[in-house]
């Protein structure tokens, strides 16, 4: 095995581990809300924590999960901690998810074909003079 190939194979587990961290971080609604709040701006941890009904310490723990996943960059100046969004890992997760878009597109294509077939069948029945059986009004169904 050449050294280049060996390095490429060694990188794959790191990428998988990073992807696992990103999806784990995104699995929590508080962490997703933090990312939304950080979109386009740098905020202090206290500013991030303000709208949440949890302690500052709990928000800090959520932020640390986001930092480990590479989704948030944190700069400390003394006791002041400023956070900013890093969307790079989200892009990597989107690329991974996009691999499965072929499957979903095929499912949507099958559904569209089935709906077209059903519509053609209904139109053909109407063209042959077949009509739908009139429905009994709801209020009369129990009596019938």
Backbone as CSV, one residue per row, in Angstrom:
resi,resn,N_x,N_y,N_z,CA_x,CA_y,CA_z,C_x,C_y,C_z
1,UNK,0.845,-1.180,0.000,0.000,0.000,0.000,0.887,1.238,0.000
2,UNK,0.541,2.179,-0.846,1.343,3.396,-0.924,1.028,4.304,0.256
3,UNK,1.952,5.163,0.635,1.715,6.064,1.772,0.510,6.974,1.572
4,UNK,0.285,7.430,0.317,-0.859,8.307,0.064,-2.173,7.600,0.363
5,UNK,-2.295,6.353,-0.098,-3.522,5.599,0.145,-3.721,5.348,1.632
6,UNK,-2.626,5.056,2.312,-2.729,4.806,3.746,-3.218,6.063,4.474
7,UNK,-2.717,7.232,4.089,-3.163,8.470,4.710,-4.637,8.725,4.441
8,UNK,-5.100,8.458,3.224,-6.507,8.656,2.892,-7.387,7.741,3.730
9,UNK,-6.948,6.500,3.916,-7.738,5.567,4.730,-7.750,5.983,6.195
10,UNK,-6.634,6.530,6.671,-6.561,6.984,8.060,-7.483,8.172,8.304
11,UNK,-7.698,8.994,7.295,-8.533,10.187,7.454,-10.011,9.827,7.568
12,UNK,-10.425,8.724,6.995,-11.838,8.362,6.984,-12.424,8.209,8.392
13,UNK,-11.764,7.498,9.323,-12.346,7.411,10.674,-12.513,8.772,11.341
14,UNK,-11.562,9.699,11.108,-11.685,11.040,11.676,-12.908,11.755,11.116
15,UNK,-13.126,11.614,9.798,-14.296,12.232,9.171,-15.585,11.630,9.719
16,UNK,-15.583,10.314,9.910,-16.765,9.649,10.461,-17.022,10.107,11.890
17,UNK,-15.950,10.226,12.672,-16.103,10.673,14.060,-16.628,12.102,14.101
18,UNK,-16.134,12.968,13.210,-16.595,14.353,13.176,-18.065,14.400,12.786
19,UNK,-18.452,13.589,11.805,-19.844,13.542,11.368,-20.748,13.053,12.509
20,UNK,-20.279,12.054,13.258,-21.036,11.572,14.419,-21.225,12.691,15.444
21,UNK,-20.160,13.462,15.689,-20.251,14.572,16.647,-21.231,15.641,16.170
22,UNK,-21.212,15.923,14.868,-22.107,16.947,14.317,-23.557,16.512,14.473
23,UNK,-23.866,15.267,14.072,-25.247,14.802,14.186,-25.685,14.695,15.644
24,UNK,-24.789,14.284,16.524,-25.128,14.216,17.953,-25.410,15.625,18.485
25,UNK,-24.593,16.592,18.086,-24.795,17.965,18.540,-26.112,18.526,18.008
26,UNK,-26.441,18.208,16.765,-27.673,18.725,16.159,-28.927,18.011,16.658
27,UNK,-28.751,16.919,17.375,-29.911,16.146,17.828,-30.664,16.809,18.975
28,UNK,-30.070,17.798,19.613,-30.699,18.443,20.759,-31.339,19.767,20.350
29,UNK,-32.617,19.989,20.711,-33.292,21.227,20.314,-32.666,22.496,20.901
30,UNK,-32.100,22.418,22.090,-31.458,23.598,22.682,-30.233,23.979,21.861
31,UNK,-29.453,22.974,21.470,-28.253,23.271,20.678,-28.616,23.814,19.298
32,UNK,-29.675,23.281,18.698,-30.112,23.827,17.402,-30.561,25.278,17.571
33,UNK,-31.250,25.574,18.663,-31.692,26.951,18.927,-30.493,27.877,19.134
34,UNK,-29.458,27.386,19.769,-28.240,28.182,19.962,-27.623,28.514,18.599
35,UNK,-27.577,27.534,17.715,-27.011,27.779,16.382,-27.828,28.813,15.618
36,UNK,-29.152,28.732,15.730,-30.015,29.725,15.071,-29.710,31.119,15.625
37,UNK,-29.569,31.201,16.938,-29.291,32.491,17.585,-27.942,33.066,17.144
38,UNK,-26.966,32.182,16.899,-25.624,32.625,16.512,-25.509,32.945,15.020
39,UNK,-26.501,32.604,14.247,-26.418,32.789,12.795,-26.151,34.253,12.442
40,UNK,-24.951,34.507,11.929,-24.604,35.849,11.464,-24.112,36.805,12.524
41,UNK,-23.919,36.348,13.751,-23.435,37.288,14.774,-22.624,36.579,15.855
42,UNK,-21.771,37.337,16.489,-20.989,36.873,17.635,-21.745,37.275,18.892
43,UNK,-21.878,36.345,19.824,-22.607,36.640,21.058,-21.830,36.154,22.277
44,UNK,-22.050,36.841,23.383,-21.532,36.386,24.666,-22.378,35.214,25.135
45,UNK,-21.795,34.347,25.937,-22.529,33.196,26.459,-23.768,33.665,27.217
46,UNK,-23.651,34.752,27.958,-24.804,35.265,28.708,-25.922,35.717,27.757
47,UNK,-25.567,36.252,26.603,-26.571,36.668,25.617,-27.248,35.445,24.990
48,UNK,-26.471,34.400,24.778,-27.035,33.159,24.230,-27.990,32.539,25.237
49,UNK,-27.615,32.574,26.506,-28.386,31.901,27.554,-29.681,32.621,27.925
50,UNK,-29.761,33.920,27.646,-30.892,34.733,28.112,-32.280,34.148,27.813
51,UNK,-32.581,33.688,26.601,-33.954,33.235,26.340,-34.276,31.823,26.847
52,UNK,-33.287,31.104,27.326,-33.518,29.718,27.731,-33.908,29.620,29.200
53,UNK,-34.788,28.694,29.486,-35.238,28.480,30.868,-34.354,27.443,31.560
54,UNK,-33.060,27.498,31.267,-32.091,26.610,31.912,-30.949,27.469,32.428
55,UNK,-30.117,26.889,33.273,-29.047,27.667,33.895,-27.967,28.047,32.888
56,UNK,-27.203,29.053,33.248,-26.070,29.481,32.433,-25.075,28.327,32.287
57,UNK,-24.898,27.565,33.357,-23.990,26.416,33.327,-24.481,25.367,32.315
58,UNK,-25.783,25.124,32.257,-26.335,24.155,31.300,-26.124,24.644,29.869
59,UNK,-26.340,25.930,29.634,-26.109,26.493,28.296,-24.631,26.363,27.944
60,UNK,-23.756,26.620,28.894,-22.312,26.480,28.649,-21.954,25.055,28.247
61,UNK,-22.584,24.088,28.879,-22.326,22.684,28.515,-22.797,22.404,27.087
62,UNK,-23.947,22.945,26.717,-24.432,22.780,25.346,-23.456,23.420,24.359
63,UNK,-22.953,24.582,24.710,-21.999,25.270,23.837,-20.735,24.433,23.675
64,UNK,-20.279,23.813,24.753,-19.081,22.984,24.665,-19.282,21.795,23.727
65,UNK,-20.473,21.216,23.720,-20.780,20.128,22.774,-20.669,20.660,21.348
66,UNK,-21.204,21.857,21.114,-21.149,22.471,19.793,-19.703,22.809,19.394
67,UNK,-18.900,23.229,20.361,-17.488,23.529,20.104,-16.755,22.247,19.718
68,UNK,-16.975,21.152,20.463,-16.307,19.875,20.147,-16.705,19.360,18.765
69,UNK,-17.927,19.641,18.355,-18.395,19.214,17.033,-17.894,20.149,15.931
70,UNK,-17.263,21.258,16.314,-16.736,22.209,15.341,-17.782,23.178,14.807
71,UNK,-18.958,23.200,15.430,-20.051,24.054,14.959,-19.995,25.465,15.536
72,UNK,-19.271,25.630,16.622,-19.152,26.934,17.272,-17.680,27.188,17.578
73,UNK,-17.257,28.421,17.338,-15.915,28.879,17.721,-16.098,29.754,18.959
74,UNK,-15.239,29.523,19.938,-15.359,30.265,21.191,-14.041,30.968,21.482
75,UNK,-14.117,32.262,21.752,-12.939,33.053,22.115,-13.121,33.557,23.535
76,UNK,-12.095,33.365,24.333,-12.166,33.821,25.723,-11.202,34.990,25.939
77,UNK,-11.716,35.982,26.616,-10.902,37.110,27.063,-11.183,37.244,28.549
78,UNK,-10.290,36.706,29.361,-10.541,36.668,30.800,-11.751,35.798,31.088
79,UNK,-12.750,36.386,31.741,-13.966,35.627,32.069,-15.036,35.779,30.988
80,UNK,-14.764,36.605,29.990,-15.723,36.858,28.912,-15.512,35.829,27.806
81,UNK,-16.595,35.199,27.393,-16.525,34.198,26.338,-17.478,34.588,25.214
82,UNK,-16.925,34.766,24.029,-17.718,35.153,22.857,-17.759,33.960,21.910
83,UNK,-18.961,33.710,21.338,-19.163,32.552,20.466,-19.608,33.000,19.081
84,UNK,-19.234,32.196,18.083,-19.696,32.448,16.713,-19.936,31.103,16.028
85,UNK,-20.867,31.101,15.105,-21.221,29.914,14.339,-20.137,29.595,13.322
86,UNK,-19.839,28.308,13.167,-18.976,27.827,12.091,-19.791,26.791,11.324
87,UNK,-20.301,27.162,10.165,-21.225,26.303,9.413,-20.519,25.223,8.601
88,UNK,-19.204,25.209,8.573,-18.465,24.214,7.790,-18.894,22.774,8.065
89,UNK,-18.942,22.351,9.323,-19.358,20.982,9.608,-20.811,20.688,9.192
90,UNK,-21.662,21.709,9.193,-23.042,21.506,8.735,-23.042,21.224,7.237
91,UNK,-22.166,21.913,6.504,-22.041,21.649,5.071,-21.601,20.211,4.822
92,UNK,-20.645,19.731,5.617,-20.185,18.347,5.470,-21.325,17.365,5.744
93,UNK,-22.149,17.663,6.742,-23.297,16.802,7.040,-24.307,16.849,5.900
94,UNK,-24.505,18.020,5.310,-25.432,18.149,4.186,-24.945,17.344,2.986
95,UNK,-23.644,17.359,2.742,-23.079,16.559,1.649,-23.338,15.080,1.910
96,UNK,-23.144,14.645,3.140,-23.386,13.242,3.488,-24.858,12.899,3.267
97,UNK,-25.758,13.760,3.716,-27.185,13.514,3.541,-27.589,13.503,2.072
98,UNK,-26.929,14.335,1.279,-27.251,14.423,-0.145,-27.012,13.116,-0.889
99,UNK,-26.148,12.263,-0.355,-25.921,10.957,-0.980,-27.230,10.183,-1.130
100,UNK,-28.144,10.436,-0.233,-29.397,9.684,-0.211,-30.502,10.376,-0.997
101,UNK,-30.203,11.531,-1.576,-31.226,12.237,-2.349,-31.643,11.438,-3.572
102,UNK,-30.728,10.617,-4.121,-31.084,9.777,-5.267,-32.213,8.819,-4.888
103,UNK,-32.110,8.248,-3.687,-33.147,7.322,-3.221,-34.487,8.035,-3.108
104,UNK,-34.492,9.193,-2.467,-35.748,9.915,-2.269,-36.315,10.405,-3.587
105,UNK,-35.442,10.845,-4.501,-35.930,11.291,-5.800,-36.589,10.133,-6.542
106,UNK,-36.007,8.942,-6.455,-36.600,7.763,-7.094,-37.967,7.461,-6.478
107,UNK,-38.096,7.615,-5.171,-39.386,7.372,-4.512,-40.435,8.387,-4.966
108,UNK,-40.028,9.645,-5.080,-40.961,10.678,-5.557,-41.358,10.431,-7.008
109,UNK,-40.404,9.964,-7.827,-40.713,9.658,-9.226,-41.724,8.520,-9.312
110,UNK,-41.560,7.492,-8.475,-42.523,6.382,-8.452,-43.906,6.854,-8.017
111,UNK,-43.948,7.703,-7.026,-45.220,8.243,-6.552,-45.898,9.058,-7.647
112,UNK,-45.132,9.904,-8.331,-45.692,10.720,-9.409,-46.242,9.839,-10.525
113,UNK,-45.516,8.774,-10.875,-45.981,7.862,-11.921,-47.270,7.167,-11.490
114,UNK,-47.342,6.736,-10.233,-48.552,6.070,-9.733,-49.739,7.029,-9.735
115,UNK,-49.526,8.267,-9.358,-50.603,9.255,-9.377,-51.054,9.558,-10.804
116,UNK,-50.106,9.637,-11.732,-50.465,9.846,-13.145,-51.290,8.679,-13.670
117,UNK,-50.873,7.445,-13.343,-51.625,6.255,-13.776,-53.046,6.276,-13.220
118,UNK,-53.190,6.630,-11.954,-54.512,6.677,-11.328,-55.384,7.744,-11.983
119,UNK,-54.795,8.893,-12.307,-55.553,9.967,-12.956,-55.990,9.550,-14.352
120,UNK,-55.106,8.887,-15.097,-55.465,8.405,-16.437,-56.573,7.353,-16.369
121,UNK,-56.481,6.490,-15.377,-57.500,5.449,-15.195,-58.862,6.076,-14.902
122,UNK,-58.896,7.066,-14.029,-60.159,7.760,-13.722,-60.712,8.449,-14.959
123,UNK,-59.840,9.100,-15.721,-60.275,9.800,-16.929,-60.814,8.806,-17.956
124,UNK,-60.171,7.646,-18.062,-60.624,6.631,-19.014,-61.993,6.090,-18.607
125,UNK,-62.217,5.888,-17.329,-63.517,5.398,-16.850,-64.605,6.414,-17.157
126,UNK,-64.307,7.676,-16.944,-65.294,8.715,-17.240,-65.571,8.785,-18.740
127,UNK,-64.544,8.546,-19.555,-64.697,8.578,-21.004,-65.559,7.434,-21.519
128,UNK,-65.576,6.311,-20.804,-66.397,5.160,-21.204,-67.806,5.271,-20.659
129,UNK,-68.111,6.364,-20.037,-69.443,6.565,-19.511,-69.631,6.045,-18.100
130,UNK,-68.579,5.500,-17.493,-68.714,5.013,-16.118,-68.690,6.222,-15.193
131,UNK,-69.603,6.256,-14.326,-69.678,7.364,-13.368,-69.446,6.808,-11.973
132,UNK,-69.013,7.709,-11.139,-68.850,7.307,-9.738,-70.212,7.075,-9.127
133,UNK,-70.268,6.131,-8.232,-71.487,5.857,-7.489,-71.744,7.053,-6.577
134,UNK,-72.987,7.595,-6.631,-73.256,8.760,-5.762,-73.089,8.372,-4.296
135,UNK,-72.503,9.285,-3.551,-72.288,9.031,-2.125,-73.529,9.405,-1.346
136,UNK,-73.801,8.609,-0.347,-74.907,8.907,0.551,-74.447,10.022,1.475
137,UNK,-75.266,11.071,1.623,-74.867,12.150,2.534,-74.588,11.603,3.927
138,UNK,-73.651,12.199,4.623,-73.247,11.719,5.952,-74.418,11.562,6.909
139,UNK,-75.297,12.504,6.917,-76.381,12.441,7.903,-77.312,11.265,7.630
140,UNK,-77.302,10.755,6.396,-78.198,9.642,6.042,-77.508,8.289,6.090
141,UNK,-76.219,8.251,6.276,-75.475,6.991,6.241,-75.925,6.016,7.322
142,UNK,-76.149,6.504,8.495,-76.501,5.601,9.609,-77.902,5.015,9.393
143,UNK,-78.751,5.740,8.745,-80.112,5.267,8.514,-80.138,4.224,7.384
144,UNK,-79.221,4.335,6.429,-79.240,3.435,5.267,-78.837,2.028,5.632
